[in-house]
Amino acid sequence: MKIGLSAGAVQRSTNEGRDEQQHLEVRLFKPLRVILKEERMKREKLRTGTKLLTVLAGGMLLVGSLSYASGGPGFVGSEKCKECHEEVSASHGKSLHARAWSGKGEGYGCESCHGPAGDHVKNPSKETIIGFGKGAKTPADLQSSQCLECHGVSNKMAFWDMSHHKKDGVSCVSCHNVHTDKKPMAKDPEICLGCHKDIRSQVNKFSHHPIIEGKVKCSDCHNPHGSPSHGMIKDENVNQLCYKCHAEKRGPYVWEHPPVEENCLKCHNPHGTKAAKLLTDKQPQICQTCHDWSRHPGTPYGANASFKNPGSAGRGGFARSCTTCHGTIHGSNAPGSNGKRFVR
């Protein structure tokens, strides 16, 4: 049995995509539990309504049953695969997948993921089998679809379809080793830093979150499977995410510092910087991005003692650090002008 798309089906798909785009903004403001429920229902509908995949790869039509009942057309069994792929078969036999499938019958094995191998046995090439990883002829989207047939109902995968990883052609096996016998099946942060080399550079700078020390993982802040928030972070916005660990900065305060209210990233780079405390620049330059240094109250006016930069500071050590005086820069509950100016 084969599945084809009629012009009407394509048109409906296009219209649905347009409708989804138009209503995306509204959808993102729904409660998270509602969104998750909708995603689960959508995937369950796909699972029960469509049991076949049709994939055009290299001019050949590969049809794989997602139910993989024993004895399906084109199936040869895992023992046949072992004749050529002995080493891979041995590693798979020890894997978490093999353990999960143990005792479930003949319908579970290599062809559960790779599809029926009848054509591949006759013509052993990459075009006649659903392949995974680098060098595979199977599109990344189909590779992930094979995984999502079992794992797609998880809440963790609710936002996969809108994720940057999917849009950039990343598949599940780009990160996960499905033949391993160890958990987790993806090594964090090594697997992330393998692609995000700019972040690797940042986490090795003087001031950084303890990622390379193994105390913080990329997935502590990001959901690699997708998120409705920018940067695939695991909360509604950056500040809410940061406050989970830095609760003392949350407030509310009588006197709020606008950049803090707006976004922690106004002043900090969470991955790493050359300045102390993950600041994007040293003091006073970072403060002078918003605040004019000239004729600062209490400054002995003159070229040798200005707040222009630390190197120009003269007598008395002026301009060394704004937070020497303005110590409560994240917010203050102090009364009067001290609180307003975030002075200690």
Buried (B, 14 or more C-beta within 10 A) or exposed (E): EEEEEEEEEEEEEEEEEEEEEEEEEEEEEEEEEEBBBEBBEEBEEBBEEEBEBBBEBEEEEBBBBBEBEEEBEBBBBBEBBBEEBEEEBEBBBEBBBBEEBEEEEEBBBBBBBBBBBBBBBEEEEBBBBBBBEEEBBBBBEBBBBBBBBBBBBBEEBBBBBBBEBBEEEBBBBBBBBBBBBEEEBBBBBEBBBEBBEEBBEBBEBEBBBEBBEEEBBBBBBBBBBBBBBEEBBBBEEBBBBBBEEEEEBBBEBEBBBEBBBEEBBBBBBBBBBEBEEBBBBBBBBBBBEEEEBEEBEEBEEEEEBBBBEBEEBEEEEBBEBBBEEBEBBBBBEBEEEEBEBBBE
